């Protein structure tokens, strides 16, 4: 009985020893893991940032110059803005255009004007024949920066209608491009369509503002041969000459405007049509033809003579004759 008890106690001690050994081995393993270390390493990243422009525009794809007469100029106030959003290099705006066209009529592209400032000095637009024909305006869009990522600049347009341009609604295409930091030109796909409504108009311009009929006796006359040339200065439709006049006056003395005669041809005698009194203008049916761009200043003549009534008091007499053009 005693032997059996001793054996049991030894077995218990052996088991305890095994357990202790296992526990120590685990603790030793954990200490080795926590003490491991290594030196830090770097990775070098590389990137090449290109020079670039990111141009958008034009902001205004349609310009209407409005209702204009021949010879009328419209200052460069129509703004077209271009934007660089996200580029990093300055860009210059390039421009050219087509002729102004209305049906079979047209006038030159050079009558469209551009400016770097609103209403400022202008430069004539050149004819677009391809990318190489675009003109550098030297209007620069500044390079964007990280603190200012969007930059803009503006081009302004005006127009000068040539004398004698036929009436009609005229249109043209304005074409753009840009250079990036002085590099090769790049086309901008969007155009601006410019429109001008050239109205019907006639004008009056006289070759002289006076007639000297000389010295006359009462009951004498001057033949209806004193010529006044009326020019339809730059007008684009035919016009008739209208005429009227005031009394002949010398101090408190006067005689009627009807003593002045007019005619469409030069007469060797005092013959023709009596001048009507202001404010009743007479249509002479003397017509000045319509002007054209090639021949913008057509003319017509009207001739005058005068007779002095019998018994008219002596003196220096003057009369106002009014000429008008009826379109």
Secondary structure, DSSP 8 states (H G I E B T S, - for coil): -HHHHHHHHHHHHHHHHHHHHHHHHHHHHHHHHHT-------------------EE--S-SEEEEEEE-TT-EEEEEEEEEEEEES--S-EEEEEEE--EEETTEEE-GGGEEEESSTT---EE--B--SGGG-EEEEEEE----SSS-EEEEEEEEEEE--TT--SEEEEEEEEEEEEETT--EEEEEEEEEEEEEE------EES-S--------TT-EEEEEEEEEEEEET-SS-EEEEEEE--EEETTEEE-GGGEEEESS--SSS-SEE--BTT--EEEEEEE----SSS-EEEEEEEEEEE--TT---S--B--EEEEEE-
